[in-house]
Amino acid sequence: MAIGIRAYFALPEEPAAWTMAGPLLPLLLLAIPAVRAAMTGRTLTLALLALATGFALAKGATERAAMPRLPGPVTATVEGRVLTLDRA
């Protein structure tokens, strides 16, 4: 999974959210028969599944942490009063 996470953060731009399901769903379907397959097929399928899962987890964490974007410049008025002044 760490390689998938590393691959995600190495991308030059943010991938679309729908691209996460592309490799993950077929690999999940392959993983079911791969459990009964020969050791090489099982190892390769489960390694690819772990890589795709790490990639999807990194994308999910990025989406959860994303801040809402403002549509343009915002002007605001801030009012308050100074209680103490520290002249350090």
C-alpha positions in Angstrom: 0.0 0.0 0.0 2.9 2.4 0.7 4.0 2.2 -2.9 0.4 3.2 -4.0 0.4 6.1 -1.6 3.8 7.2 -2.8 2.7 7.0 -6.4 -0.3 9.1 -5.6 1.7 11.9 -4.1 4.3 11.8 -6.9 1.7 12.7 -9.5 2.2 16.2 -11.1 -1.5 17.0 -10.7 -4.6 15.8 -8.8 -6.4 12.9 -10.4 -10.2 12.9 -10.8 -12.0 11.0 -8.0 -13.6 8.6 -10.4 -10.2 7.3 -11.5 -9.8 5.5 -8.2 -12.5 3.0 -9.0 -11.0 2.1 -12.4 -8.1 -0.2 -11.2 -9.6 -1.1 -7.8 -12.9 -2.8 -8.9 -11.4 -5.2 -11.4 -8.6 -6.1 -9.0 -11.2 -6.9 -6.3 -12.9 -9.2 -8.7 -9.6 -10.8 -9.6 -8.6 -11.2 -6.0 -11.5 -13.6 -5.3 -10.4 -16.4 -7.7 -6.7 -15.5 -7.1 -6.9 -16.8 -3.5 -7.3 -20.3 -5.0 -4.9 -19.8 -7.8 -1.2 -20.7 -8.0 1.2 -18.8 -5.7 2.5 -16.6 -8.4 -0.9 -15.4 -9.6 -2.1 -14.9 -6.1 0.9 -12.9 -5.1 0.8 -10.7 -8.1 -2.9 -10.0 -7.8 -2.8 -9.2 -4.1 0.3 -7.0 -4.6 -1.5 -5.0 -7.3 -4.6 -4.9 -5.1 -2.5 -3.5 -2.2 -1.0 -0.9 -4.6 -4.4 0.2 -5.9 -5.8 0.3 -2.4 -3.0 2.6 -1.2 -3.6 4.9 -4.1 -7.3 5.0 -3.4 -6.7 5.6 0.3 -4.4 8.5 -0.4 -7.0 10.0 -2.7 -9.7 9.6 -0.1 -7.6 11.2 2.6 -6.9 14.1 0.3 -10.6 14.6 -0.6 -11.5 14.5 3.1 -8.9 17.1 4.0 -9.7 19.4 1.1 -10.7 22.9 2.0 -13.7 24.5 0.2 -12.5 26.9 -2.5 -13.8 30.4 -2.8 -15.3 31.4 -6.1 -13.2 34.5 -6.3 -11.7 37.4 -4.3 -13.5 38.1 -1.0 -13.6 41.5 0.8 -14.3 41.4 4.6 -14.5 43.9 7.4 -13.0 42.8 10.7 -13.7 44.7 13.9 -12.3 44.3 17.3 -10.3 45.9 20.1 -6.8 45.5 21.5 -6.8 44.2 25.1 -3.1 44.2 25.7 0.0 45.2 23.8 3.2 43.3 24.3 6.4 45.2 23.4 8.9 42.4 23.4 
